[in-house]
């Protein structure tokens, strides 16, 4: 367990550190000797999220082993986001011997997700602002995308875009235009 690729800590029933692996030391910037015996609040807790972190720890001590996502701060003060997966070891009589948790640094994942949301919002804004509307056809998957403005321009604003297919165009064209359009794109 000492060489596990993710952070791992173990705390006693009073929530004092009894073990931290090298990956966790690297993550938080504190050595095992700096953390052993230290109870909550832990030095790597983000002060801006103390209440949330205390609540998560109380949940674990109360038997809630749900994954939790929280920010931590390393020894130099840099914030990073973790996903913690807690559990416990029990004595034969069922009492808790130690609580433990694995910690995965998800900072890059969160930043990438935020960037995708930001870019999607910008694209949505551009598409909404574009007076001519926007239509796209993914030929390989034979599916289309219609911006709301595009549907308004062609008088189909009440259509559900999820129900539209490339064949929808054939239904919308005037019958006398179908042959000419098919010849143009043949």
NUVOVO-264761 format. One record per residue (C-alpha): residue number from 1; residue in three letters; x, z, y. Coordinates in Angstrom, 2 decimals, always signed. Example, Ala and Ser with C-alpha at 12.3 -4.5 7.8 and 13.67 -1.06 7.14 Angstrom:
// residues 2
+-----+-----+---------+---------+---------+
|   n | res |      px |      pz |      py |
+-----+-----+---------+---------+---------+
|   1 | ALA |  +12.30 |   +7.80 |   -4.50 |
|   2 | SER |  +13.67 |   +7.14 |   -1.06 |
+-----+-----+---------+---------+---------+
END
This chain:
// residues 186
+-----+-----+---------+---------+---------+
|   n | res |      px |      pz |      py |
+-----+-----+---------+---------+---------+
|   1 | UNK |   +0.00 |   +0.00 |   +0.00 |
|   2 | UNK |   +2.91 |   +0.56 |   +2.33 |
|   3 | UNK |   +3.56 |   -3.19 |   +2.53 |
|   4 | UNK |   -0.05 |   -4.27 |   +2.89 |
|   5 | UNK |   -0.40 |   -7.10 |   +5.43 |
|   6 | UNK |   -3.06 |   -5.24 |   +7.40 |
|   7 | UNK |   -2.92 |   -1.84 |   +9.03 |
|   8 | UNK |   -3.85 |   +1.07 |   +6.84 |
|   9 | UNK |   -4.28 |   +4.73 |   +7.76 |
|  10 | UNK |   -5.45 |   +7.75 |   +5.88 |
|  11 | UNK |   -6.75 |  +10.93 |   +7.48 |
|  12 | UNK |   -7.68 |  +14.31 |   +6.01 |
|  13 | UNK |  -11.25 |  +15.70 |   +6.19 |
|  14 | UNK |  -10.44 |  +17.07 |   +9.67 |
|  15 | UNK |   -9.46 |  +13.52 |  +10.74 |
|  16 | UNK |   -5.71 |  +14.24 |  +11.06 |
|  17 | UNK |   -3.37 |  +11.40 |  +10.09 |
|  18 | UNK |   -1.75 |  +11.86 |   +6.68 |
|  19 | UNK |   -0.52 |   +8.29 |   +6.19 |
|  20 | UNK |   +0.04 |   +5.13 |   +8.22 |
|  21 | UNK |   +1.59 |   +1.95 |   +6.83 |
|  22 | UNK |   +4.24 |   -0.17 |   +8.59 |
|  23 | UNK |   +1.69 |   -2.83 |   +9.59 |
|  24 | UNK |   -0.35 |   -0.20 |  +11.42 |
|  25 | UNK |   +2.80 |   +1.18 |  +13.09 |
|  26 | UNK |   +3.61 |   -2.33 |  +14.31 |
|  27 | UNK |   +0.03 |   -2.86 |  +15.49 |
|  28 | UNK |   -0.18 |   +0.32 |  +17.58 |
|  29 | UNK |   +3.49 |   +0.78 |  +18.48 |
|  30 | UNK |   +3.56 |   +4.37 |  +17.26 |
|  31 | UNK |   +5.69 |   +5.46 |  +14.32 |
|  32 | UNK |   +4.41 |   +7.33 |  +11.33 |
|  33 | UNK |   +6.25 |  +10.45 |  +12.47 |
|  34 | UNK |   +4.48 |  +10.24 |  +15.87 |
|  35 | UNK |   +1.07 |  +10.01 |  +14.16 |
|  36 | UNK |   +1.27 |  +12.30 |  +11.12 |
|  37 | UNK |   -0.82 |  +15.43 |  +11.71 |
|  38 | UNK |   -2.35 |  +14.00 |  +14.91 |
|  39 | UNK |   -6.12 |  +14.31 |  +15.12 |
|  40 | UNK |   -8.71 |  +12.63 |  +17.32 |
|  41 | UNK |   -8.65 |  +11.45 |  +20.00 |
|  42 | UNK |   -5.81 |   +9.28 |  +18.73 |
|  43 | UNK |   -3.17 |   +7.97 |  +21.13 |
|  44 | UNK |   -4.07 |   +4.34 |  +20.34 |
|  45 | UNK |   -7.72 |   +4.71 |  +21.32 |
|  46 | UNK |   -8.67 |   +2.65 |  +24.35 |
|  47 | UNK |   -9.70 |   +5.18 |  +27.05 |
|  48 | UNK |  -12.42 |   +2.83 |  +28.29 |
|  49 | UNK |  -14.07 |   +2.92 |  +24.85 |
|  50 | UNK |  -13.61 |   +6.58 |  +23.93 |
|  51 | UNK |  -17.32 |   +7.28 |  +23.42 |
|  52 | UNK |  -17.78 |   +4.24 |  +21.17 |
|  53 | UNK |  -14.67 |   +5.11 |  +19.17 |
|  54 | UNK |  -15.70 |   +8.78 |  +18.82 |
|  55 | UNK |  -19.12 |   +7.61 |  +17.61 |
|  56 | UNK |  -17.51 |   +5.30 |  +15.04 |
|  57 | UNK |  -15.23 |   +8.11 |  +13.76 |
|  58 | UNK |  -18.17 |  +10.53 |  +13.58 |
|  59 | UNK |  -20.05 |   +7.92 |  +11.57 |
|  60 | UNK |  -17.20 |   +7.59 |   +9.08 |
|  61 | UNK |  -16.86 |  +11.38 |   +8.75 |
|  62 | UNK |  -20.62 |  +11.46 |   +8.17 |
|  63 | UNK |  -20.43 |   +8.87 |   +5.38 |
|  64 | UNK |  -21.14 |   +5.63 |   +7.26 |
|  65 | UNK |  -18.53 |   +3.19 |   +6.03 |
|  66 | UNK |  -19.75 |   +0.14 |   +7.94 |
|  67 | UNK |  -17.14 |   -2.17 |   +9.39 |
|  68 | UNK |  -16.59 |   -1.61 |  +13.10 |
|  69 | UNK |  -15.00 |   -3.70 |  +15.84 |
|  70 | UNK |  -13.29 |   -1.79 |  +18.65 |
|  71 | UNK |  -10.48 |   -2.22 |  +21.14 |
|  72 | UNK |   -7.31 |   -0.18 |  +20.73 |
|  73 | UNK |   -4.30 |   +0.08 |  +23.04 |
|  74 | UNK |   -0.79 |   -0.07 |  +21.71 |
|  75 | UNK |   +1.90 |   +2.31 |  +22.93 |
|  76 | UNK |   +2.85 |   -0.07 |  +25.77 |
|  77 | UNK |   -0.78 |   -0.15 |  +26.96 |
|  78 | UNK |   -1.76 |   -3.64 |  +25.76 |
|  79 | UNK |   -5.36 |   -3.84 |  +24.60 |
|  80 | UNK |   -6.05 |   -5.52 |  +21.27 |
|  81 | UNK |   -9.19 |   -5.74 |  +19.18 |
|  82 | UNK |   -9.44 |   -4.52 |  +15.62 |
|  83 | UNK |  -11.92 |   -4.75 |  +12.82 |
|  84 | UNK |  -11.82 |   -1.53 |  +10.82 |
|  85 | UNK |  -13.05 |   -1.22 |   +7.25 |
|  86 | UNK |  -13.38 |   +2.50 |   +6.43 |
|  87 | UNK |  -13.95 |   +4.31 |   +3.16 |
|  88 | UNK |  -12.90 |   +7.53 |   +1.43 |
|  89 | UNK |  -11.28 |   +8.97 |   -1.66 |
|  90 | UNK |  -13.16 |  +11.78 |   -3.34 |
|  91 | UNK |  -12.15 |  +14.68 |   -5.55 |
|  92 | UNK |  -13.73 |  +14.93 |   -9.01 |
|  93 | UNK |  -16.33 |  +17.32 |   -7.56 |
|  94 | UNK |  -17.43 |  +14.68 |   -5.03 |
|  95 | UNK |  -15.90 |  +16.29 |   -1.96 |
|  96 | UNK |  -13.86 |  +14.06 |   +0.35 |
|  97 | UNK |  -10.11 |  +14.17 |   -0.24 |
|  98 | UNK |   -9.16 |  +11.66 |   +2.46 |
|  99 | UNK |  -10.74 |   +9.02 |   +4.62 |
| 100 | UNK |   -8.92 |   +5.74 |   +4.97 |
| 101 | UNK |   -9.40 |   +2.48 |   +6.81 |
| 102 | UNK |   -7.82 |   -0.91 |   +6.93 |
| 103 | UNK |   -7.36 |   -2.47 |  +10.36 |
| 104 | UNK |   -7.16 |   -6.17 |  +11.10 |
| 105 | UNK |   -6.08 |   -7.37 |  +14.55 |
| 106 | UNK |   -8.82 |   -9.82 |  +15.57 |
| 107 | UNK |   -7.68 |  -10.33 |  +19.16 |
| 108 | UNK |   -6.80 |  -14.01 |  +18.73 |
| 109 | UNK |  -10.05 |  -14.67 |  +16.87 |
| 110 | UNK |  -12.10 |  -13.03 |  +19.66 |
| 111 | UNK |  -10.20 |  -14.97 |  +22.33 |
| 112 | UNK |  -10.79 |  -18.25 |  +20.48 |
| 113 | UNK |  -14.50 |  -17.44 |  +20.10 |
| 114 | UNK |  -14.74 |  -16.59 |  +23.81 |
| 115 | UNK |  -13.03 |  -19.86 |  +24.71 |
| 116 | UNK |  -15.44 |  -21.82 |  +22.49 |
| 117 | UNK |  -18.43 |  -20.08 |  +24.13 |
| 118 | UNK |  -16.99 |  -20.80 |  +27.58 |
| 119 | UNK |  -16.41 |  -24.47 |  +26.76 |
| 120 | UNK |  -19.87 |  -24.79 |  +25.21 |
| 121 | UNK |  -21.43 |  -23.28 |  +28.35 |
| 122 | UNK |  -19.44 |  -25.68 |  +30.54 |
| 123 | UNK |  -20.50 |  -28.65 |  +28.41 |
| 124 | UNK |  -24.10 |  -27.48 |  +28.55 |
| 125 | UNK |  -23.86 |  -27.19 |  +32.35 |
| 126 | UNK |  -22.35 |  -30.67 |  +32.63 |
| 127 | UNK |  -24.97 |  -32.16 |  +30.34 |
| 128 | UNK |  -27.79 |  -30.44 |  +32.22 |
| 129 | UNK |  -26.37 |  -31.64 |  +35.54 |
| 130 | UNK |  -25.79 |  -35.20 |  +34.45 |
| 131 | UNK |  -28.79 |  -37.06 |  +35.85 |
| 132 | UNK |  -28.67 |  -39.89 |  +33.33 |
| 133 | UNK |  -28.75 |  -37.61 |  +30.32 |
| 134 | UNK |  -26.52 |  -37.82 |  +27.30 |
| 135 | UNK |  -27.02 |  -39.16 |  +23.80 |
| 136 | UNK |  -24.56 |  -39.14 |  +20.93 |
| 137 | UNK |  -24.76 |  -40.47 |  +17.38 |
| 138 | UNK |  -22.57 |  -39.03 |  +14.65 |
| 139 | UNK |  -22.41 |  -42.13 |  +12.46 |
| 140 | UNK |  -20.88 |  -40.52 |   +9.37 |
| 141 | UNK |  -23.49 |  -37.75 |   +9.18 |
| 142 | UNK |  -26.24 |  -40.01 |  +10.59 |
| 143 | UNK |  -27.40 |  -37.41 |  +13.10 |
| 144 | UNK |  -27.91 |  -37.52 |  +16.83 |
| 145 | UNK |  -27.66 |  -35.27 |  +19.83 |
| 146 | UNK |  -29.96 |  -35.69 |  +22.83 |
| 147 | UNK |  -29.51 |  -33.73 |  +26.03 |
| 148 | UNK |  -32.74 |  -32.38 |  +27.54 |
| 149 | UNK |  -32.21 |  -34.63 |  +30.59 |
| 150 | UNK |  -31.88 |  -37.69 |  +28.35 |
| 151 | UNK |  -35.19 |  -36.89 |  +26.68 |
| 152 | UNK |  -36.80 |  -36.46 |  +30.12 |
| 153 | UNK |  -35.44 |  -39.84 |  +31.29 |
| 154 | UNK |  -36.96 |  -41.67 |  +28.33 |
| 155 | UNK |  -40.23 |  -39.73 |  +28.54 |
| 156 | UNK |  -39.69 |  -37.71 |  +25.35 |
| 157 | UNK |  -39.15 |  -34.23 |  +26.85 |
| 158 | UNK |  -41.73 |  -32.74 |  +24.46 |
| 159 | UNK |  -39.89 |  -33.99 |  +21.38 |
| 160 | UNK |  -38.11 |  -31.46 |  +19.19 |
| 161 | UNK |  -34.50 |  -32.75 |  +19.06 |
| 162 | UNK |  -34.12 |  -31.28 |  +15.56 |
| 163 | UNK |  -36.73 |  -33.74 |  +14.31 |
| 164 | UNK |  -35.12 |  -36.83 |  +15.82 |
| 165 | UNK |  -33.09 |  -39.26 |  +13.76 |
| 166 | UNK |  -31.37 |  -42.56 |  +14.50 |
| 167 | UNK |  -34.57 |  -44.21 |  +13.22 |
| 168 | UNK |  -36.45 |  -42.54 |  +16.09 |
| 169 | UNK |  -35.14 |  -45.32 |  +18.33 |
| 170 | UNK |  -36.94 |  -47.93 |  +16.25 |
| 171 | UNK |  -40.19 |  -46.02 |  +16.71 |
| 172 | UNK |  -39.71 |  -45.74 |  +20.47 |
| 173 | UNK |  -38.88 |  -49.39 |  +21.17 |
| 174 | UNK |  -41.51 |  -51.86 |  +22.17 |
| 175 | UNK |  -42.29 |  -54.01 |  +19.13 |
| 176 | UNK |  -41.22 |  -57.17 |  +20.98 |
| 177 | UNK |  -37.76 |  -55.62 |  +21.68 |
| 178 | UNK |  -36.88 |  -54.56 |  +18.11 |
| 179 | UNK |  -35.66 |  -57.99 |  +16.91 |
| 180 | UNK |  -33.56 |  -58.55 |  +20.04 |
| 181 | UNK |  -31.94 |  -55.08 |  +19.81 |
| 182 | UNK |  -31.17 |  -55.46 |  +16.10 |
| 183 | UNK |  -29.62 |  -58.88 |  +16.73 |
| 184 | UNK |  -27.48 |  -57.42 |  +19.55 |
| 185 | UNK |  -26.04 |  -54.68 |  +17.34 |
| 186 | UNK |  -25.82 |  -56.62 |  +14.06 |
+-----+-----+---------+---------+---------+
END
